[in-house]
C-alpha cells in the first residue's frame, strides 16, 4: 500500500479506488468495476471515454488486484491482503461508503 501511494497522483487514486470498490462491493466483474471507476463526483453526463481498461486499473494496483480469466471476476491477489484491508478500512477508505453511495 505504501508503494501505491508513491505513484503519480492520478495512478494512485485509480489504484486506491479500484481496491476500495472491490473491498466494499465484495465481488465485481471487470465490466462492473470499469463502469464504477468511470463515475466521477458531480458528473451529470455519462462519458464512455472515462472507462479505464482492465490493463490500466490493474497496473495502477501494482499487482494487488488480479482478474480471474474464467469468470472475469476481480479479486485481491491474496486473502491476507483482504484481511489486512478489512482491518484497516477506516484508515485507507474513511469515506468509502459515501463515495460508493454517491456513485450509485
Secondary structure by P-SEA (a helix, b strand, c coil): ccccccccaaaaaaaaaaaaaaaaaccccaaaaaaaaacccccccccccccccaaaaaaaacccccccccccccccccaaaaaaaaaaccccccaaaaaaaaac
